[in-house]
Amino acid sequence: GAGSIMEGLRCDASLLVVVNDALMDNHQTELADELDRRGHLVAVTPNSLLEGLCRVRDCKASLIPFPESDPQLFPRFLNTA
């Protein structure tokens, strides 16, 4: 799910996400597609797995590491409100 995607982004490896495209209102697909668009991972469906494996191989050096989170960001926001 979405939590596994976020966990995978913390690993020092190229991430290939295979989403279950049979689900309705699939937040996993939305998240994976956006992170793919931003260059952090490669997102595919089961039907496009082979294409995704090739994409990971070909673009693994150009994948953008996901930025570290800042646990103080939200408390700082609340203090300025």
N, C-alpha and C positions, 0 to 999 in steps of 0.2 A: 504494500500500500504506500501511501504518501510518506509515512514515517520511515519506511525502508528506503525510499528514494533519498530522503534527507540524510539518513544514516550513511548511505552509500556515497554521498557527496563528500563526506568527511574522510573517506579512505583515500589513500594515495594511489589511485588507480583510475583507469578509464572506465566510465560507467555506461553500461548498456541496459536500458530499462525496457522490458517487454510488458506492455500494459494489456490488461484484459479489456478489449474493445467491445465486449458483449454487455457490459454494465451500462445502465442508464444513469444520467447525471454523474458521470465518472470524474470525480475530482483528481484521481490519479492521472488520468489522461491529460487533463488541463494542466496540472503541475508539470508532468513530464514534457509535454509539448512546449511549454513556456521555457523550461530549463534547457531544452534542446535548442530552441530559437536563440537563447542567450549564449549558447556554446558551451554549457557546462557538462552535457551528457548527450548520448544518442538515444532517442526514444523511438520504439518500433512497436508494431503489433505482432502477434504470432505469425501472421501471413507474410510479414516483411522482415522476418528474423535474419535471413541470409543477407539481405541488403544491409541491415543494421550491423551485422558482423563485419562486412566489408567497409562500412563507413567508419566504424571504430578503428579498424586497422589503418585506414587511410588518413584519418584526421586525429589520431590519438595525440600527436604532438601539439595540435592546435586547440585542444579542449582547454577551456578556461577554468582554473581552480575556483571552487565556490568559496566566497569570502568567509572568514571566521565571524561568528556572531559576537555581538557586543552586549553582554548581559546588563550593562548599565544604561543602554539606549532608552528603554521604556521608562525606567525611573527618572531619567533626566527629562524626558518628554513630559511626564506628569508634574514634575517640579516647575516647569515653565508655563503650565496651563493655568 
